[in-house]
Amino acid sequence: MKKSLLALVLPSLFASTVGAVEVYNDDGQAVDVYGRAYAGHDFSGEDKNANYGNDSYIRLGAKLTSEISDTLSAFGRYELQWDLAESEKQDQTKTRLAYAGIKSDVGAFSFGRQYGAVELVADMTDSAYTNAYGNAALGVGKDHDGTGRDNSLFKYSNKFAGLQLDASYRLDDNQSDLESDAAYGLAAAYALDFGLTLAAGFNASSPTDDYDASIFLVGASYKTGPIRVAATFAQGSEFEGQNMDHTGYELTAEYKITKQLRAQILYNAQEIEDTTSSVTTDSVDELVFGVRYDFNKKFRTIAEYRINGVDGADDDFHLAARYSF
């Protein structure tokens, strides 16, 4: 039966279904949309830091699937964000995700702007309640050697019972013959029956002919009842730049006090060593205390306070409200 997609989309955007909203499903073709409205503000100390002020955004995304046969399907995803930090005239639109692929019994293959393989490890401690903090110490991130969200990325992912394997390869987009964006990553995570998950990953690239960059990560998380704890560790060789080695680790502990109220502590630390002089610098040293209150599965209010241990850096406080569908 043929259906009008527009007629389905408009009412579905206001439906009360928790999670992504299915706006179309017919003859093996499905479209789900999702989104988030985030309104936050950062309160710094005497010296206003880079996070100070309004921190708000609107995020919209769509997931598409299409059955090709009983064992083969196609999928795609697109996610767009509008940053609203300043005024109505501000134009800060960015594409977070845009990829397509196929999935079969041997796994999923995709290409486009998506997360690199080692995000499987880094995501274990990427659990800050607000938009301002978290995942600052490992060295991975968006548009950084195919580790976080990045363009022109091939990815393979598959699950075997409790084991998940991810592999990624970022194609070279650099127009210079002397530099390269190409990078590859491998990661694995194994979830045990009693709540413990272990993970490890490796990512490498050759930004120029003068040096190679690489990073190795390990992580673990454990959940039992209302308690969740996680830890990740990263060792990078010139991954933060030429002649710059780094070590980073992140720790998180969360306690769900009631069905609606939970609290969390995060600690991120990173040390960078200049390999030419052997001088080390504490580039990240932050302790974050957070509280979150869920009015329901869609709407929450959140607050986090960061104690910043880096010399010359100020402590700050972030308050926000978030609505998701």
C-alpha positions in Angstrom: 0.0 0.0 0.0 1.4 3.4 -1.0 1.6 6.0 1.8 2.3 9.7 1.9 5.5 10.3 3.8 4.7 13.9 4.6 1.3 13.0 6.0 3.0 10.6 8.3 5.9 12.7 9.3 4.0 15.8 10.6 1.8 14.1 13.2 4.5 11.7 14.2 6.8 14.5 15.2 4.4 15.3 18.1 3.7 11.7 19.1 4.4 10.5 22.6 6.3 7.4 21.7 9.6 7.1 23.6 12.7 7.1 21.6 12.9 7.5 17.8 9.6 8.0 16.0 8.7 5.6 13.2 7.3 7.8 10.5 7.1 5.3 7.7 7.1 1.5 7.5 5.8 -0.3 4.4 7.0 -3.1 2.2 10.3 -3.5 4.0 11.1 0.2 4.0 11.3 2.1 7.3 12.1 5.6 8.3 12.7 6.7 12.0 13.3 10.3 13.1 14.7 11.5 16.4 15.8 14.7 17.9 16.9 16.7 20.9 16.5 20.3 22.2 19.2 21.3 24.6 19.2 24.6 26.5 22.2 25.1 28.7 24.3 27.9 30.3 27.9 27.8 31.6 28.8 29.9 34.7 32.5 30.5 35.0 34.5 32.1 37.8 36.3 35.5 37.6 37.9 34.7 34.3 35.4 33.7 31.7 36.6 30.5 29.9 35.8 29.2 26.4 32.6 27.5 27.6 31.1 30.6 29.3 27.6 31.7 28.4 24.8 30.2 26.4 25.2 26.6 25.3 22.1 25.5 23.3 21.4 23.5 20.3 18.7 21.7 18.3 19.5 18.2 16.8 17.5 16.2 14.3 18.3 12.9 12.8 16.8 10.1 10.6 17.5 6.4 10.4 16.5 4.5 7.2 16.4 0.8 6.5 15.4 -1.2 3.5 15.1 -4.9 3.1 16.9 -6.3 0.1 16.4 -10.0 0.9 15.8 -12.2 3.9 19.5 -12.0 4.9 20.5 -8.6 3.4 19.4 -5.0 4.2 20.5 -1.5 3.4 20.6 1.3 6.0 21.4 5.0 6.2 21.6 7.7 8.9 21.7 11.5 8.8 22.1 13.8 11.8 22.1 17.6 11.7 22.7 20.1 14.6 22.0 23.8 14.9 24.2 25.5 17.5 22.3 28.4 19.1 25.1 29.9 21.3 24.8 33.5 20.3 22.0 35.2 18.4 19.2 34.5 15.9 21.6 35.7 13.1 24.1 33.1 14.0 24.6 30.3 11.4 26.2 27.4 13.0 24.8 24.3 11.3 26.8 21.2 11.2 26.4 17.6 9.9 27.3 15.2 12.7 26.6 12.0 10.9 25.9 11.0 7.2 26.5 7.5 6.1 25.0 4.5 4.3 25.7 0.8 4.2 24.5 -2.8 4.0 24.0 -5.4 6.7 24.0 -9.2 6.5 24.8 -12.3 8.5 28.5 -11.4 8.3 28.2 -7.9 9.7 27.5 -4.3 8.7 29.6 -2.4 6.2 29.1 1.4 5.9 30.7 4.5 4.4 30.4 8.2 5.1 30.7 10.5 8.1 30.5 8.3 11.2 32.3 7.1 14.3 35.6 5.4 14.0 36.3 2.0 15.5 38.0 3.1 18.7 34.9 5.1 19.7 33.8 1.7 21.0 36.3 2.1 23.8 36.1 5.9 24.3 32.3 5.8 24.7 32.6 3.8 27.9 33.5 7.0 29.8 31.7 9.5 27.6 28.9 9.8 30.1 28.7 13.5 31.2 25.2 14.7 31.8 25.8 18.1 30.2 27.1 19.1 26.8 30.2 20.8 28.3 32.3 18.1 29.9 33.6 14.5 29.5 35.8 12.5 27.2 38.5 15.2 27.3 41.5 13.2 28.2 41.9 10.2 25.9 42.8 12.2 22.8 40.2 10.9 20.5 37.6 13.2 19.0 35.7 14.4 16.0 37.7 15.0 12.8 40.8 13.5 14.5 42.4 10.7 12.5 39.2 8.7 12.1 38.7 8.2 15.9 35.5 10.1 16.6 33.0 11.3 14.0 35.0 11.8 10.7 34.4 12.0 7.0 35.2 9.5 4.2 35.2 6.6 6.7 34.7 2.9 5.9 33.5 0.9 8.8 32.8 -2.8 9.5 31.0 -3.9 12.7 29.7 -7.2 13.9 28.6 -9.0 17.0 29.3 -12.6 18.0 27.3 -13.3 21.2 29.0 -11.0 23.8 31.8 -10.0 21.5 31.7 -6.9 19.3 34.3 -6.2 16.6 34.8 -2.8 14.8 37.2 -1.9 12.1 37.5 1.5 10.3 39.5 3.1 7.6 39.5 6.8 6.8 40.3 7.8 3.2 42.8 10.6 2.5 41.0 13.9 1.7 44.0 16.1 2.0 44.9 18.0 -1.2 48.5 18.3 -0.3 51.0 15.7 -1.5 53.0 16.2 1.7 50.2 15.5 4.1 47.6 12.7 4.5 44.3 12.2 6.3 44.3 8.4 6.0 44.0 6.4 9.2 42.8 3.0 10.3 41.4 1.7 13.6 40.5 -1.6 15.2 38.5 -2.2 18.4 36.9 -5.0 20.3 34.5 -5.2 23.3 33.4 -8.2 25.2 30.3 -8.1 27.5 30.2 -10.7 30.3 26.9 -12.0 31.8 27.4 -10.4 35.2 27.6 -6.8 34.0 31.3 -6.4 33.2 32.5 -5.2 29.8 36.1 -5.1 28.6 37.3 -3.3 25.5 40.5 -2.4 23.7 41.3 -0.4 20.5 44.1 0.9 18.3 44.3 3.7 15.8 47.1 4.8 13.5 47.9 7.3 10.8 50.9 8.9 9.0 50.0 12.7 8.8 53.3 13.5 7.0 56.4 11.7 5.8 58.2 12.9 8.9 56.2 11.0 11.6 53.6 8.4 12.3 50.8 8.9 14.9 49.1 6.1 16.9 47.0 5.6 20.0 46.1 2.5 22.0 43.1 2.4 24.3 41.7 0.0 26.9 38.6 0.3 29.0 36.2 -1.5 31.3 32.8 -0.8 32.7 30.7 -2.6 35.3 27.0 -2.2 36.1 25.1 -3.7 39.0 21.7 -2.5 40.3 21.8 1.3 40.6 25.6 1.5 40.3 27.7 1.9 37.2 31.5 2.5 37.1 33.8 2.8 34.1 37.5 3.5 33.4 39.4 4.1 30.2 43.1 4.6 29.5 44.9 5.9 26.4 48.6 6.0 25.4 49.3 8.1 22.3 52.5 8.4 20.2 52.6 11.8 18.5 48.8 11.5 18.3 48.2 15.0 19.6 50.8 16.4 17.3 54.4 15.9 16.0 56.9 15.3 18.9 54.0 15.1 21.4 53.3 11.9 23.2 50.4 11.7 25.7 48.9 9.6 28.4 45.2 10.0 29.4 42.7 8.3 31.6 39.1 8.8 32.5 37.0 7.5 35.4 33.3 7.6 36.0 31.0 6.5 38.8 27.2 6.8 38.8 24.6 6.0 41.4 20.9 5.9 40.6 19.3 7.3 43.8 15.7 6.9 42.7 13.8 6.2 39.5 14.1 9.8 38.5 17.3 11.1 40.3 20.9 10.1 39.8 24.3 11.5 40.5 27.7 11.0 38.9 31.4 11.8 39.4 33.8 12.1 36.5 37.6 12.4 36.5 39.6 13.2 33.4 43.4 13.6 33.3 45.9 13.9 30.4 49.6 14.5 30.4 51.5 15.5 27.3 55.3 15.0 26.8 57.4 17.0 24.4 59.6 14.2 23.1 62.3 16.7 22.0 62.8 18.1 25.5 61.2 15.5 27.7 59.1 18.2 29.4 55.7 17.1 30.5 52.6 19.2 30.9 49.2 18.5 32.6 46.9 19.4 29.7 43.7 18.0 31.3 42.9 17.7 35.0 39.3 18.0 35.8 36.9 16.6 38.4 33.2 16.9 37.6 30.2 16.4 39.9 26.9 16.0 38.2 23.2 15.6 39.2 20.4 14.6 36.8 16.6 14.6 37.3 14.4 12.8 34.8 10.8 14.1 34.8 10.1 11.2 32.3 11.9 9.4 29.6 12.0 12.4 27.4 12.6 15.5 29.6 15.4 16.0 32.1 17.2 18.8 34.0 20.9 18.5 34.7 23.6 20.3 36.6 27.4 19.8 36.7 30.2 21.5 38.5 33.8 21.2 37.3 36.9 21.6 39.4 39.7 22.4 36.9 43.1 21.5 38.1 45.0 22.9 35.1 47.2 25.9 36.0 45.4 29.2 35.1 42.1 27.5 34.4 38.9 28.4 36.2 36.3 26.2 37.8 32.8 26.4 36.2 29.2 25.3 36.6 26.8 24.1 33.9 23.0 24.0 34.1 20.8 22.7 31.4 17.4 21.2 30.4 17.1 18.6 27.7 14.1 17.2 25.7 14.6 14.2 23.4 12.3 12.2 21.1 
